[in-house]
């Protein structure tokens, strides 16, 4: 005489997603957005608080977080020079 097996509950973890809004390197607010215009081939990265902005050439294999990284590199290069 044994016990009945209890059903195991499977925990579903939510999938982690990449962020859509980023922190500005100049003013520190979380208000940097990435807008991709595939028709013209331009990606515009801009802070809505302080107005810091940059444009990059669109690449199909890059994600918005990659353009944000390029934005940070461009800002650090300009600030260091």
Backbone torsions as a table, in degrees:
resi	resn	phi	psi	omega
1	UNK	NA	109.7	-179.7
2	UNK	-114.3	171.9	177.4
3	UNK	-80.5	159.8	171.7
4	UNK	-75.8	144.7	177.6
5	UNK	-73.6	135.1	177.2
6	UNK	-85.1	146.6	179.6
7	UNK	-73.2	136.3	176.5
8	UNK	-83.3	134.2	177.9
9	UNK	-91.7	124.8	179.6
10	UNK	-89.5	124.9	179.8
11	UNK	-86.5	126.8	178.1
12	UNK	-100.0	115.6	179.4
13	UNK	-89.5	137.9	177.9
14	UNK	-68.2	142.9	179.3
15	UNK	-71.5	138.7	177.2
16	UNK	-79.7	136.0	-180.0
17	UNK	-118.6	159.2	177.1
18	UNK	-75.6	148.1	-178.8
19	UNK	-68.7	156.8	179.2
20	UNK	-108.3	-23.8	179.5
21	UNK	-123.1	139.4	-173.1
22	UNK	-124.9	170.3	-178.9
23	UNK	-89.6	137.4	-179.6
24	UNK	-77.1	134.1	178.8
25	UNK	-74.3	-21.6	-178.6
26	UNK	-86.9	-55.3	-173.5
27	UNK	-99.1	-16.4	176.7
28	UNK	85.1	-2.7	179.6
29	UNK	-81.7	153.4	179.9
30	UNK	-90.3	78.6	-175.5
31	UNK	-146.8	24.5	178.0
32	UNK	-92.6	122.3	179.5
33	UNK	-115.4	153.3	179.6
34	UNK	-116.9	119.7	177.0
35	UNK	-114.9	127.1	-176.0
36	UNK	-108.3	124.2	176.2
37	UNK	-113.1	97.2	-174.9
38	UNK	-69.3	-29.6	-176.9
39	UNK	-67.9	-40.0	179.6
40	UNK	-94.0	-11.6	177.9
41	UNK	76.6	29.1	-178.3
42	UNK	-123.9	139.9	174.6
43	UNK	-115.9	125.7	-178.0
44	UNK	-109.4	121.5	177.8
45	UNK	-113.9	122.8	-175.3
46	UNK	-148.0	147.4	173.6
47	UNK	-92.8	129.3	-178.1
48	UNK	-81.7	-11.5	-179.9
49	UNK	-89.3	-54.6	-174.8
50	UNK	-101.4	-12.5	176.8
51	UNK	88.2	5.0	176.8
52	UNK	-64.1	128.6	-175.1
53	UNK	-146.4	157.8	175.6
54	UNK	-154.1	150.9	176.7
55	UNK	-116.0	142.1	179.3
56	UNK	-132.6	158.7	177.2
57	UNK	-76.7	137.9	-177.4
58	UNK	-74.7	131.1	172.9
59	UNK	-122.9	132.9	-173.9
60	UNK	-65.1	-30.4	-174.3
61	UNK	-88.7	-3.2	-179.8
62	UNK	-96.3	145.3	178.1
63	UNK	-99.1	166.3	177.8
64	UNK	-56.5	-34.2	179.3
65	UNK	-65.9	-30.7	177.1
66	UNK	-69.3	-38.7	177.0
67	UNK	-67.8	-34.5	175.7
68	UNK	-64.3	-39.8	178.1
69	UNK	-63.5	-40.4	176.3
70	UNK	-64.7	-37.6	177.1
71	UNK	-61.0	-45.0	177.9
72	UNK	-63.6	-42.9	179.6
73	UNK	-62.7	-41.6	179.1
74	UNK	-65.4	-39.8	179.9
75	UNK	-67.3	-44.5	-179.9
76	UNK	-65.4	-36.2	177.8
77	UNK	-66.9	-38.6	179.6
78	UNK	-74.6	-34.7	-178.9
79	UNK	-73.7	-31.3	-178.0
80	UNK	-79.8	-22.2	-176.3
81	UNK	-84.3	NA	NA
